[in-house]
Structures are given as C-alpha cells and as structure tokens.
Amino acid sequence: MLTCSRRSTTGGLIVAVVAALAVVVPAGAAGASEETPAKVANGIAVGARLEALADVKVARAEVARGSRVSVARLIERQGQLTAVDVELADGHVARVAMATVRTSFRVLSE
C-alpha cells in the first residue's frame, strides 16, 4: 500500500513540475526554432522591401543593382537572426545570409 501512495505522490509531483514549466516557458520557446516572429529589432521584418546596392549573387540567381526583393521569412539560430528568405521578382524564394543583407541591401520599407 505504501508503494502505491508513493507512486501517486511521484506522479502528482511530475504533473506539478510539468504544469509549472508550461507557465514559465512560452509555447514553442522550448524547442530549437529556425523561424523568428514577424518582427525583429534591427528593422528587417517579413514583408520588408530590400533594394540591392550592388549586383548580388543569391543562390543560383543574381540580383542586379537597384532591384528590389521582399523578405518572405526570417531565419534565427541560437537567438540570432542569421538569414532571411527573399522573394525574387520571378517568384522564386532564396536564402540570403544577414552579412550579405547588411552589406549589399538597404531596407526600403517594413
């Protein structure tokens, strides 16, 4: 009988700990996520328009100087914005590293 009560106490303790963690950790924050919310502090957001300052090779395409692309998705790794997916004029989506975004593009709008 004593064993049964220990199990139910242990089970209750586990449920209490899980419930406490659910309050502390917001949904989705516990897992490693590559996508960030739609807004980031550095001014780049989903839907922002970027203009190429020079000819930029993006994936298998080249974005000519003065061309404009739209940010389709923000990519985050370990809490840092590392890349963005941009929609090219022909509708294709390409991933661009943030270092390239900072040096080769300017933000037109959010």
DSSP file (Angstrom, degrees, kcal/mol; ACC not computed):
  #  RESIDUE AA STRUCTURE BP1 BP2  ACC     N-H-->O    O-->H-N    N-H-->O    O-->H-N    TCO  KAPPA ALPHA  PHI   PSI    X-CA   Y-CA   Z-CA
    1    1 A M     >        0   0    0      0, 0.0     4,-1.7     0, 0.0     5,-0.2   0.000 360.0 360.0 360.0 -38.2    0.0    0.0    0.0
    2    2 A L  H  >  +     0   0    0      1,-0.2     4,-1.9     2,-0.2     5,-0.2   0.872 360.0  55.8 -64.1 -36.1    2.8    2.4    0.8
    3    3 A T  H  > S+     0   0    0      1,-0.2     4,-2.1     2,-0.2    -1,-0.2   0.900 104.8  52.5 -63.5 -41.2    4.3    1.8   -2.7
    4    4 A C  H  > S+     0   0    0      1,-0.2     4,-2.2     2,-0.2    -1,-0.2   0.902 108.6  49.5 -62.5 -41.4    1.0    2.9   -4.3
    5    5 A S  H  X S+     0   0    0     -4,-1.7     4,-2.1     1,-0.2    -1,-0.2   0.863 109.3  52.7 -69.7 -32.8    0.9    6.1   -2.4
    6    6 A R  H  X S+     0   0    0     -4,-1.9     4,-3.0     2,-0.2     5,-0.2   0.918 109.2  49.6 -65.7 -41.6    4.5    6.9   -3.3
    7    7 A R  H  X S+     0   0    0     -4,-2.1     4,-3.1     1,-0.2     5,-0.2   0.922 111.6  47.3 -63.6 -43.4    3.7    6.4   -7.0
    8    8 A S  H  X S+     0   0    0     -4,-2.2     4,-2.2     2,-0.2    -1,-0.2   0.876 113.8  48.6 -68.2 -34.0    0.7    8.6   -6.9
    9    9 A T  H  X S+     0   0    0     -4,-2.1     4,-2.3     2,-0.2    -2,-0.2   0.918 113.6  46.8 -68.2 -42.6    2.7   11.3   -5.0
   10   10 A T  H  X S+     0   0    0     -4,-3.0     4,-2.4     2,-0.2    -2,-0.2   0.922 112.8  49.3 -64.1 -43.7    5.5   11.0   -7.5
   11   11 A G  H  X S+     0   0    0     -4,-3.1     4,-2.2     1,-0.2    -1,-0.2   0.898 111.4  49.3 -62.0 -40.3    3.1   11.1  -10.4
   12   12 A G  H  X S+     0   0    0     -4,-2.2     4,-2.2    -5,-0.2    -1,-0.2   0.871 109.9  51.8 -65.6 -36.8    1.4   14.2   -8.8
   13   13 A L  H  X S+     0   0    0     -4,-2.3     4,-2.4     2,-0.2    -2,-0.2   0.903 109.1  49.8 -66.3 -41.2    4.8   15.8   -8.4
   14   14 A I  H  X S+     0   0    0     -4,-2.4     4,-2.6     2,-0.2     5,-0.2   0.920 111.0  49.3 -63.2 -43.8    5.7   15.2  -12.1
   15   15 A V  H  X S+     0   0    0     -4,-2.2     4,-2.4     1,-0.2    -1,-0.2   0.905 111.3  49.9 -61.9 -41.3    2.4   16.7  -13.2
   16   16 A A  H  X S+     0   0    0     -4,-2.2     4,-2.2     2,-0.2    -2,-0.2   0.896 111.4  48.3 -65.0 -40.3    3.0   19.8  -10.9
   17   17 A V  H  X S+     0   0    0     -4,-2.4     4,-2.4     2,-0.2    -2,-0.2   0.927 112.5  48.0 -66.4 -44.7    6.5   20.3  -12.3
   18   18 A V  H  X S+     0   0    0     -4,-2.6     4,-2.0     1,-0.2    -2,-0.2   0.910 112.2  49.8 -62.4 -42.0    5.3   20.0  -15.9
   19   19 A A  H  X S+     0   0    0     -4,-2.4     4,-1.2    -5,-0.2    -1,-0.2   0.895 110.6  50.2 -63.9 -39.5    2.5   22.4  -15.2
   20   20 A A  H  X S+     0   0    0     -4,-2.2     4,-1.7     1,-0.2     3,-0.3   0.899 110.4  49.7 -65.6 -40.6    5.0   24.9  -13.6
   21   21 A L  H  X S+     0   0    0     -4,-2.4     4,-3.1     1,-0.2    -1,-0.2   0.864 104.7  58.4 -66.0 -35.5    7.3   24.6  -16.7
   22   22 A A  H  < S+     0   0    0     -4,-2.0    -1,-0.2     1,-0.2    -2,-0.2   0.831 107.7  47.3 -63.7 -31.5    4.4   25.3  -19.0
   23   23 A V  H  < S+     0   0    0     -4,-1.2    -1,-0.2    -3,-0.3    -2,-0.2   0.874 116.9  42.6 -75.3 -38.0    3.7   28.6  -17.3
   24   24 A V  H  < S+     0   0    0     -4,-1.7    -2,-0.2     1,-0.1    -3,-0.2   0.897 110.3  56.5 -77.3 -42.1    7.4   29.6  -17.3
   25   25 A V  S  < S-     0   0    0     -4,-3.1    -1,-0.1    -5,-0.1     3,-0.1  -0.827  84.5-134.1 -98.1 116.0    8.3   28.5  -20.9
   26   26 A P    >>  -     0   0    0      0, 0.0     3,-1.9     0, 0.0     4,-0.5  -0.265  41.9 -78.8 -63.9 155.8    6.1   30.1  -23.6
   27   27 A A  T 34 S+     0   0    0      1,-0.3    -5,-0.0     2,-0.2     0, 0.0  -0.298 116.4  10.3 -58.1 132.0    4.8   27.8  -26.3
   28   28 A G  T 34 S+     0   0    0     -3,-0.1    -1,-0.3     1,-0.1     3,-0.2   0.215 101.7  97.9  85.9 -15.2    7.4   27.0  -28.9
   29   29 A A  T <4 S+     0   0    0     -3,-1.9    -2,-0.2     1,-0.2     4,-0.1   0.726  73.0  63.0 -79.7 -19.9   10.3   28.5  -27.0
   30   30 A A  S  < S+     0   0    0     -4,-0.5    -1,-0.2    -5,-0.1     2,-0.1   0.838  96.0  67.6 -73.9 -31.9   11.5   25.2  -25.6
   31   31 A G  S    S-     0   0    0     -3,-0.2     2,-0.7     1,-0.1     0, 0.0  -0.466  97.0 -99.3 -87.1 160.4   12.3   23.7  -29.0
   32   32 A A        -     0   0    0     -2,-0.1     2,-0.4    46,-0.0    -1,-0.1  -0.697  47.3-168.4 -78.8 115.8   15.0   24.9  -31.3
   33   33 A S        -     0   0    0     -2,-0.7    46,-0.3    -4,-0.1    45,-0.2  -0.866  26.0-167.9-111.3 140.5   13.3   27.1  -33.9
   34   34 A E  S    S+     0   0    0     -2,-0.4    42,-4.0    43,-0.1     2,-0.4   0.630  73.2  73.5 -95.1 -17.6   14.8   28.4  -37.1
   35   35 A E  B     -A   75   0A   0     40,-0.3    40,-0.2    38,-0.0     3,-0.1  -0.770  66.6-156.7-100.9 143.8   12.0   30.8  -37.7
   36   36 A T        -     0   0    0     38,-1.2    38,-0.3    -2,-0.4     4,-0.1  -0.637  33.5 -82.6-107.4 169.2   11.5   34.0  -35.8
   37   37 A P        -     0   0    0      0, 0.0    -1,-0.2     0, 0.0    37,-0.1  -0.102  54.5 -92.9 -60.9 173.4    8.4   36.1  -35.2
   38   38 A A  S    S+     0   0    0      7,-0.1     8,-1.8    -3,-0.1     2,-0.4   0.614 107.2  56.5 -68.6 -12.3    7.4   38.5  -38.0
   39   39 A K  B     -F   45   0B   0      6,-0.2     2,-0.3    35,-0.0     6,-0.2  -0.966  59.7-174.9-127.9 137.6    9.3   41.5  -36.4
   40   40 A V    >   -     0   0    0      4,-0.6     3,-1.5    -2,-0.4    -2,-0.0  -0.963  33.1-121.3-130.0 148.3   12.9   41.9  -35.4
   41   41 A A  T 3  S+     0   0    0     -2,-0.3     4,-0.1     1,-0.3    -1,-0.1   0.743 103.0  70.2 -61.6 -27.1   14.6   44.8  -33.6
   42   42 A N  T 3  S-     0   0    0      2,-0.2    -1,-0.3     1,-0.1     3,-0.1   0.406 116.4-102.8 -77.8   6.2   17.1   45.6  -36.4
   43   43 A G  S <  S+     0   0    0     -3,-1.5     2,-0.6     1,-0.3    -2,-0.1   0.297  85.9 118.2  96.1 -10.1   14.3   46.9  -38.7
   44   44 A I        +     0   0    0      4,-0.1    -4,-0.6    63,-0.0     2,-0.3  -0.812  36.5 163.3 -94.1 127.1   14.0   43.9  -41.0
   45   45 A A  B >   -F   39   0B   0     -2,-0.6     3,-2.2    -6,-0.2    26,-0.3  -0.897  48.6 -78.7-135.7 163.3   10.6   42.3  -40.9
   46   46 A V  T 3  S+     0   0    0     -8,-1.8    26,-0.2    -2,-0.3     3,-0.1  -0.473 121.4  27.2 -61.8 131.5    8.6   39.9  -43.0
   47   47 A G  T 3  S+     0   0    0     24,-2.9    -1,-0.3     1,-0.3    25,-0.1   0.248  87.6 139.4  96.9 -11.7    7.2   41.9  -45.9
   48   48 A A    <   -     0   0    0     -3,-2.2    23,-2.6    62,-0.2     2,-0.5  -0.347  50.2-129.8 -64.9 145.8   10.0   44.5  -45.9
   49   49 A R  E     -BC  70 109A   0     60,-1.1    59,-3.4    21,-0.2    60,-1.0  -0.851  21.9-163.9 -98.8 132.8   11.3   45.6  -49.3
   50   50 A L  E     -BC  69 107A   0     19,-3.1    19,-2.4    -2,-0.5     2,-0.4  -0.927   5.4-153.0-116.6 141.4   15.1   45.5  -49.8
   51   51 A E  E     -BC  68 106A   0     55,-2.5    55,-1.9    -2,-0.4     2,-0.3  -0.956  21.8-121.2-115.1 132.2   17.0   47.2  -52.6
   52   52 A A  E     - C   0 105A   0     15,-2.6    14,-2.7    -2,-0.4    53,-0.3  -0.537  15.7-164.5 -73.0 129.6   20.3   45.9  -53.9
   53   53 A L  S    S+     0   0    0     51,-3.3     2,-0.3    -2,-0.3    52,-0.2   0.654  77.7   2.6 -85.6 -18.7   23.1   48.3  -53.6
   54   54 A A  S    S-     0   0    0     50,-0.7     2,-0.3     9,-0.1    12,-0.1  -0.912 104.0 -63.7-152.0 172.6   25.3   46.3  -56.0
   55   55 A D        -     0   0    0     -2,-0.3     2,-0.4    10,-0.1     9,-0.2  -0.536  58.9-167.0 -65.0 128.3   24.9   43.2  -58.1
   56   56 A V  E     -G   63   0C   0      7,-2.9     7,-3.5    -2,-0.3     2,-0.6  -0.979  19.3-138.3-127.0 127.9   24.4   40.3  -55.6
   57   57 A K  E     -G   62   0C   0     -2,-0.4     2,-0.5     5,-0.2     5,-0.3  -0.765  25.2-177.2 -84.9 122.7   24.6   36.6  -56.3
   58   58 A V  E >   -G   61   0C   0      3,-2.9     3,-2.9    -2,-0.6     2,-0.2  -0.971  57.0 -54.5-126.1 113.2   21.7   34.9  -54.4
   59   59 A A  T 3  S-     0   0    0     -2,-0.5    35,-0.1    36,-0.3    37,-0.0  -0.383 121.8 -21.7  54.2-118.9   21.5   31.1  -54.6
   60   60 A R  T 3  S+     0   0    0     -2,-0.2    -1,-0.3    -3,-0.1     2,-0.3   0.270 129.5  73.7-102.1  10.3   21.5   30.4  -58.4
   61   61 A A  E <  S-G   58   0C   0     -3,-2.9    -3,-2.9     2,-0.0     2,-0.5  -0.736  70.3-134.5-118.8 167.2   20.3   33.9  -59.3
   62   62 A E  E     -G   57   0C   0     -2,-0.3     2,-0.7    -5,-0.3    -5,-0.2  -0.991   9.6-149.2-125.1 129.5   21.8   37.3  -59.5
   63   63 A V  E     -G   56   0C   0     -7,-3.5    -7,-2.9    -2,-0.5    -9,-0.1  -0.865  23.7-136.1 -96.5 118.4   20.0   40.4  -58.1
   64   64 A A    >   -     0   0    0     -2,-0.7     3,-2.3    -9,-0.2   -12,-0.3  -0.353  32.4 -83.9 -74.9 153.6   21.1   43.4  -60.2
   65   65 A R  T 3  S+     0   0    0      1,-0.3   -12,-0.2   -12,-0.1    -1,-0.1  -0.319 118.4  21.2 -55.8 132.8   21.9   46.7  -58.5
   66   66 A G  T 3  S+     0   0    0    -14,-2.7    -1,-0.3     1,-0.3   -13,-0.1   0.243  92.8 130.5  89.4 -12.4   18.7   48.7  -57.9
   67   67 A S    <   -     0   0    0     -3,-2.3   -15,-2.6   -16,-0.1     2,-0.4  -0.376  49.3-137.3 -72.0 153.9   16.5   45.6  -58.0
   68   68 A R  E     -B   51   0A   0    -17,-0.2     2,-0.3    -3,-0.1   -17,-0.2  -0.918  20.3-179.1-119.1 141.6   14.0   45.1  -55.2
   69   69 A V  E     -B   50   0A   0    -19,-2.4   -19,-3.1    -2,-0.4     2,-0.4  -0.901  21.6-127.1-130.7 160.1   13.1   41.9  -53.3
   70   70 A S  E     -BD  49  87A   0     17,-1.5    17,-3.2    -2,-0.3     2,-0.5  -0.893  22.1-119.4-110.7 140.2   10.7   41.2  -50.5
   71   71 A V  E     + D   0  86A   0    -23,-2.6   -24,-2.9    -2,-0.4    15,-0.3  -0.675  32.5 175.0 -77.0 121.4   11.5   39.5  -47.2
   72   72 A A  E     +     0   0A   0     13,-3.4     2,-0.3    -2,-0.5    14,-0.2   0.746  62.7   2.3 -98.4 -30.1    9.4   36.3  -47.0
   73   73 A R  E     - D   0  85A   0     12,-1.5    12,-2.9   -28,-0.1     2,-0.4  -0.983  60.2-132.8-159.9 145.2   10.8   34.7  -43.8
   74   74 A L  E     - D   0  84A   0    -38,-0.3   -38,-1.2    -2,-0.3     2,-0.5  -0.863  20.1-151.2-101.2 136.5   13.3   35.4  -41.1
   75   75 A I  E     -AD  35  83A   0      8,-2.9     7,-2.3    -2,-0.4     8,-1.5  -0.936  14.8-176.0-112.8 124.4   15.7   32.7  -40.1
   76   76 A E  E     - D   0  81A   0    -42,-4.0     2,-0.4    -2,-0.5     5,-0.2  -0.953   7.6-175.9-122.2 138.4   17.0   32.6  -36.5
   77   77 A R  E >  S- D   0  80A   0      3,-2.6     3,-1.8    -2,-0.4   -43,-0.1  -0.994  74.2 -11.5-133.6 128.2   19.6   30.2  -35.0
   78   78 A Q  T 3  S-     0   0    0     -2,-0.4    -1,-0.1     1,-0.3     3,-0.1   0.856 129.7 -52.3  52.4  42.0   20.5   30.2  -31.3
   79   79 A G  T 3  S+     0   0    0    -46,-0.3     2,-0.4     1,-0.2    -1,-0.3   0.476 116.9 107.0  80.3   2.5   18.7   33.5  -30.7
   80   80 A Q  E <  S-D   77   0A   0     -3,-1.8    -3,-2.6     0, 0.0     2,-0.7  -0.924  74.1-120.2-117.1 138.8   20.4   35.4  -33.5
   81   81 A L  E     +D   76   0A   0     -2,-0.4    -5,-0.3    -5,-0.2     3,-0.1  -0.671  40.6 166.3 -73.3 116.4   19.0   36.4  -36.9
   82   82 A T  E     -     0   0A   0     -7,-2.3    16,-2.4    -2,-0.7    17,-0.3   0.692  54.3  -6.2-108.8 -24.6   21.3   34.6  -39.3
   83   83 A A  E     -DE  75  97A   0     -8,-1.5    -8,-2.9    14,-0.3     2,-0.3  -0.978  52.5-139.1-161.6 167.7   19.5   34.8  -42.7
   84   84 A V  E     -DE  74  96A   0     12,-2.4    12,-3.2    -2,-0.3     2,-0.5  -0.986  17.6-131.8-133.8 148.0   16.3   35.9  -44.5
   85   85 A D  E     -DE  73  95A   0    -12,-2.9   -13,-3.4    -2,-0.3   -12,-1.5  -0.884  30.3-163.7 -93.8 128.0   14.4   34.2  -47.3
   86   86 A V  E     -DE  71  94A   0      8,-3.2     8,-2.5    -2,-0.5     2,-0.6  -0.895  17.3-131.0-115.9 145.2   13.7   36.7  -50.0
   87   87 A E  E     -DE  70  93A   0    -17,-3.2   -17,-1.5    -2,-0.4     6,-0.2  -0.842  26.5-146.1 -94.7 120.6   11.2   36.5  -52.8
   88   88 A L    >   -     0   0    0      4,-3.3     3,-2.1    -2,-0.6   -19,-0.1  -0.290  29.7 -98.0 -80.1 168.7   12.7   37.4  -56.1
   89   89 A A  T 3  S+     0   0    0      1,-0.3    -1,-0.1     2,-0.1   -20,-0.0   0.802 123.6  54.6 -58.6 -31.6   10.9   39.2  -59.0
   90   90 A D  T 3  S-     0   0    0      2,-0.1    -1,-0.3     1,-0.0     3,-0.1   0.420 122.4-103.9 -85.5   3.3   10.2   35.9  -60.7
   91   91 A G  S <  S+     0   0    0     -3,-2.1    -2,-0.1     1,-0.3     2,-0.1   0.255  78.4 131.8  96.5 -12.7    8.6   34.4  -57.6
   92   92 A H        -     0   0    0     -5,-0.1    -4,-3.3     1,-0.0     2,-0.5  -0.381  50.6-135.6 -70.7 153.0   11.4   32.2  -56.5
   93   93 A V  E     -E   87   0A   0     -6,-0.2     2,-0.3    -3,-0.1    -6,-0.2  -0.941  23.7-178.2-112.9 132.2   12.5   32.3  -52.9
   94   94 A A  E     -E   86   0A   0     -8,-2.5    -8,-3.2    -2,-0.5     2,-0.4  -0.964  25.1-123.2-131.1 147.0   16.2   32.4  -52.0
   95   95 A R  E     -E   85   0A   0     -2,-0.3     2,-0.4   -10,-0.2   -36,-0.3  -0.752  26.0-169.8 -91.3 132.8   18.0   32.4  -48.6
   96   96 A V  E     -E   84   0A   0    -12,-3.2   -12,-2.4    -2,-0.4   -38,-0.1  -0.988  22.0-122.9-126.0 128.1   20.4   35.3  -48.0
   97   97 A A  E  >  -E   83   0A   0     -2,-0.4     4,-2.1   -14,-0.2     3,-0.5  -0.351  23.5-120.5 -65.7 148.0   22.8   35.5  -45.1
   98   98 A M  H  > S+     0   0    0    -16,-2.4     4,-2.9     1,-0.2     5,-0.2   0.827 112.5  61.0 -61.8 -32.6   22.5   38.5  -42.8
   99   99 A A  H  > S+     0   0    0    -17,-0.3     4,-1.6     1,-0.2    -1,-0.2   0.911 108.0  44.4 -60.3 -40.8   26.1   39.5  -43.6
  100  100 A T  H  > S+     0   0    0     -3,-0.5     4,-2.7     2,-0.2     5,-0.3   0.895 111.7  52.6 -69.2 -40.9   25.1   39.8  -47.2
  101  101 A V  H  X S+     0   0    0     -4,-2.1     4,-1.6     1,-0.2    -2,-0.2   0.931 110.9  47.6 -59.7 -45.5   21.9   41.7  -46.4
  102  102 A R  H  < S+     0   0    0     -4,-2.9    -1,-0.2     1,-0.2    -2,-0.2   0.855 121.2  34.8 -66.2 -35.4   23.8   44.2  -44.3
  103  103 A T  H  < S+     0   0    0     -4,-1.6    -2,-0.2    -5,-0.2    -1,-0.2   0.767 127.9  31.1 -91.8 -26.4   26.5   44.9  -46.9
  104  104 A S  H  < S+     0   0    0     -4,-2.7   -51,-3.3    -5,-0.2   -50,-0.7   0.490 112.3  50.8-115.8  -4.4   24.6   44.6  -50.2
  105  105 A F  E  <  -C   52   0A   0     -4,-1.6     2,-0.4    -5,-0.3   -53,-0.2  -0.923  56.4-152.2-132.6 156.5   21.0   45.7  -49.5
  106  106 A R  E     -C   51   0A   0    -55,-1.9   -55,-2.5    -2,-0.3     2,-0.5  -0.972  28.7-114.5-124.8 149.1   19.1   48.6  -47.9
  107  107 A V  E     +C   50   0A   0     -2,-0.4   -57,-0.2   -57,-0.2     3,-0.1  -0.684  29.6 178.7 -83.1 124.5   15.7   48.4  -46.3
  108  108 A L  E     -     0   0A   0    -59,-3.4     2,-0.3    -2,-0.5    -1,-0.2   0.861  64.3 -13.4 -90.5 -43.4   13.1   50.5  -48.2
  109  109 A S  E      C   49   0A   0    -60,-1.0   -60,-1.1     1,-0.1    -1,-0.3  -0.968 360.0 360.0-154.4 164.5   10.0   49.7  -46.1
  110  110 A E              0   0    0     -2,-0.3   -62,-0.2   -62,-0.2    -1,-0.1   0.354 360.0 360.0-110.9 360.0    8.7   47.5  -43.3
